[in-house]
């Protein structure tokens, strides 16, 4: 299984996961034109994409979803609350698309992928993360959550690779230009995971997970250097044994591949 970040941040999020006989996307937060352009740079062919699985309905995660699902004729999987909001409030056309409901902790399959959604804590209708298994490999995807619960840690700790949110530096957020209401939202239990909270999670997960991608960094309230420093502190003596990548809004490139192979 190969996992590549196409984009990560407040302007758009998308990850492609390639298996032996097909691929899936996690979120589609770029325009379809931009998403397909970035996908072509990875060597993954659009016709191999079997579905999009969606974490939640915010625009930076579904911007291109409607057009992409129709263009590639692929199903969209999301929780009931996410699908209801997407279909009723955020679609860009009335043309039919194939939508399929998934539920927290109920496994479902897409080709050779086995997927388990789990609840996250975010100000969305019914947000989730995913644990994805294929050919003996196990991958965790956990962004857009204000907290990491013990149950989430238990699900993620035996993954071979993990995408984990490290959204903001608390000091930069406190002293930054955002209005107080937005600052409260971001740092709330239904907001975004700080570098400090990500570091605490990695203190528990670090010895078990060999590859980690830090994701959804704020361009205003964080820097890659601060996110990496927090992760390094959390991983402690395990840091040198790990592959640690800090994802960016620009996504993967030949010069800076934001990718893990499991």
C-alpha positions in Angstrom: 0.0 0.0 0.0 1.3 3.4 -1.0 -0.1 6.6 0.5 0.6 10.0 -1.0 -0.6 13.4 0.1 -1.9 15.5 -2.8 -2.7 18.5 -0.6 -3.0 19.2 3.1 -4.1 22.4 4.8 -7.0 24.8 5.1 -7.1 25.4 1.3 -7.7 21.8 0.4 -7.1 18.2 1.5 -6.7 15.0 -0.5 -4.7 11.8 -0.1 -4.5 8.9 -2.6 -4.0 5.4 -1.3 -2.8 2.8 -3.8 -3.1 -0.9 -3.3 -2.2 -3.9 -5.4 -5.2 -3.7 -7.7 -6.8 -0.3 -7.2 -6.8 3.0 -5.3 -9.0 5.2 -3.2 -9.0 8.9 -2.3 -9.5 10.2 1.2 -11.3 13.5 0.7 -11.5 15.7 -2.5 -10.8 19.2 -1.3 -9.3 20.5 -4.5 -10.9 21.4 -7.8 -11.2 18.3 -10.0 -8.8 19.8 -12.5 -6.2 20.5 -9.8 -6.7 17.1 -8.2 -6.3 15.1 -11.4 -3.2 17.2 -12.3 -1.6 16.4 -8.9 -2.7 12.7 -9.2 -1.0 12.4 -12.6 2.3 13.5 -11.0 2.2 10.5 -8.6 1.9 8.0 -11.4 -1.5 6.9 -10.2 -4.0 6.6 -13.1 -7.5 8.1 -12.6 -9.1 4.9 -13.9 -7.7 3.0 -11.0 -9.6 5.1 -8.4 -12.4 3.0 -7.0 -14.0 5.5 -4.6 -13.7 8.6 -2.4 -14.0 8.2 1.3 -14.9 11.5 3.1 -13.9 12.6 6.6 -16.5 15.4 6.8 -18.3 18.0 4.7 -16.2 21.2 5.2 -15.2 22.8 1.9 -11.5 22.1 2.2 -12.4 18.4 2.1 -15.1 18.2 -0.5 -14.5 21.1 -2.9 -14.1 18.8 -6.0 -16.1 15.9 -4.7 -19.3 16.4 -6.8 -17.6 16.9 -10.1 -14.9 14.3 -9.5 -17.4 11.5 -8.5 -19.4 12.2 -11.7 -16.4 12.4 -14.0 -14.8 9.2 -12.7 -18.1 7.5 -12.1 -17.1 6.4 -8.7 -19.0 6.1 -5.4 -18.7 8.4 -2.4 -18.6 6.9 1.1 -19.3 9.0 4.1 -21.2 8.9 7.4 -25.0 9.6 7.3 -24.5 13.1 8.7 -21.8 14.0 6.3 -23.7 12.8 3.3 -26.9 14.6 4.3 -25.1 17.9 4.6 -23.2 17.4 1.4 -26.3 16.3 -0.6 -28.6 18.9 0.8 -26.4 22.0 1.2 -23.1 21.7 -0.6 -23.6 20.0 -4.0 -22.9 21.9 -7.1 -25.3 20.1 -9.4 -28.5 18.0 -9.4 -27.0 15.2 -11.5 -27.0 11.8 -9.8 -24.0 10.5 -8.0 -23.5 7.2 -6.2 -23.4 7.8 -2.4 -23.0 5.1 0.2 -23.4 5.4 3.9 -20.8 4.1 6.4 -21.0 4.0 10.2 -18.4 4.3 12.9 -16.7 1.0 13.7 -18.5 -0.9 11.0 -16.0 -2.3 8.5 -16.7 -2.1 4.8 -14.8 -3.0 1.7 -13.8 -1.3 -1.5 -12.0 -3.7 -3.8 -9.1 -5.1 -1.7 -9.3 -2.4 0.9 -11.0 -3.0 4.3 -12.0 0.3 5.9 -13.0 1.1 9.5 -14.4 4.6 10.1 -14.1 6.0 13.7 -15.5 9.1 15.3 -13.4 12.3 15.5 -14.2 15.5 17.4 -14.8 18.4 15.0 -17.5 21.0 14.4 -19.0 19.1 11.5 -22.2 17.0 11.1 -20.7 13.5 11.7 -16.9 13.6 11.2 -14.6 10.5 11.1 -11.1 9.2 10.6 -10.2 5.9 9.0 -8.2 2.8 9.6 -7.5 1.2 6.2 -6.1 -2.3 5.7 -4.9 -3.9 2.5 -2.6 -6.9 1.9 -1.5 -7.1 5.5 -0.7 -3.4 5.8 -2.6 -1.1 8.1 -2.9 2.7 7.7 -4.4 5.3 10.0 -5.9 8.7 8.9 -6.8 11.1 11.7 -7.2 14.9 11.0 -9.7 17.6 11.9 -10.2 16.6 15.5 -9.9 18.7 18.6 -8.9 15.8 20.8 -7.3 12.3 20.6 -9.3 9.9 22.8 -7.9 6.7 24.4 -10.2 4.8 22.0 -8.7 6.5 19.0 -5.2 5.8 20.3 -6.1 2.1 20.7 -7.2 2.0 17.0 -4.2 3.8 15.7 -1.3 2.4 17.7 -0.8 -0.7 15.6 -0.8 1.0 12.2 2.2 0.7 9.9 1.7 4.3 8.9 -0.3 7.3 10.2 -1.4 10.7 9.0 -2.0 12.8 12.1 -3.1 16.4 12.4 -0.7 18.9 13.8 -2.7 22.0 13.0 -1.4 24.9 15.1 1.1 26.2 17.5 -0.9 27.4 20.6 1.4 30.5 21.0 1.1 31.5 17.3 -2.6 31.1 17.5 -3.0 33.2 20.6 -0.8 36.0 19.2 -2.0 35.7 15.6 -4.5 37.8 13.6 -7.6 35.6 13.9 -10.7 37.0 15.7 -11.3 35.7 19.2 -14.3 33.6 18.1 -12.2 31.7 15.5 -9.4 31.2 18.0 -11.8 29.6 20.5 -13.2 27.4 17.7 -9.7 26.1 16.7 -8.5 25.4 20.2 -11.8 23.8 21.4 -12.4 20.1 21.8 -14.3 20.2 18.5 -11.6 22.2 16.7 -8.1 21.2 15.5 -5.3 19.3 17.0 -2.4 21.5 18.2 1.3 20.6 17.9 1.3 20.0 21.7 -1.7 17.6 21.5 -0.1 15.8 18.5 3.1 15.5 20.5 1.2 13.9 23.4 -0.4 11.4 21.1 2.9 10.5 19.5 4.3 9.9 23.0 1.9 7.0 23.2 2.0 5.9 19.6 5.6 6.5 18.8 7.2 3.2 19.6 4.7 1.3 17.5 4.3 3.3 14.3 7.3 3.5 11.9 6.0 6.1 9.5 4.2 9.3 10.4 2.9 12.2 8.3 2.0 15.4 10.1 -1.0 17.0 8.3 -3.4 19.9 8.1 -0.9 22.5 9.2 -2.2 26.1 9.4 -0.3 28.4 7.2 -1.1 31.3 9.6 -0.7 29.6 13.0 2.0 27.1 12.5 5.3 26.3 10.7 6.7 23.0 9.5 9.6 23.5 11.8 7.4 23.9 14.9 5.2 20.9 14.0 8.3 18.8 13.5 9.9 20.0 16.8 6.7 19.0 18.6 6.6 15.6 17.1 10.3 15.1 17.9 9.6 15.9 21.5 6.7 13.5 21.6 8.7 10.6 19.9 11.7 11.2 22.2 14.3 8.4 21.8 12.2 6.8 19.0 12.5 9.8 16.7 15.6 8.7 14.9 14.0 5.3 14.1 11.0 6.9 12.4 10.2 8.3 9.0 8.5 11.7 9.8 7.1 13.8 7.0 5.5 17.2 7.4 2.8 17.6 4.7 2.1 20.9 3.0 -0.6 22.6 0.9 1.5 22.1 -2.2 1.4 18.3 -1.7 3.8 15.8 -3.0 6.4 16.6 -5.7 9.5 14.7 -7.1 11.6 17.0 -5.0 9.6 16.6 -1.8 7.6 13.3 -1.9 5.0 13.3 0.8 4.5 9.6 0.7 4.7 6.4 2.7 5.0 2.9 1.4 3.6 0.3 3.8 
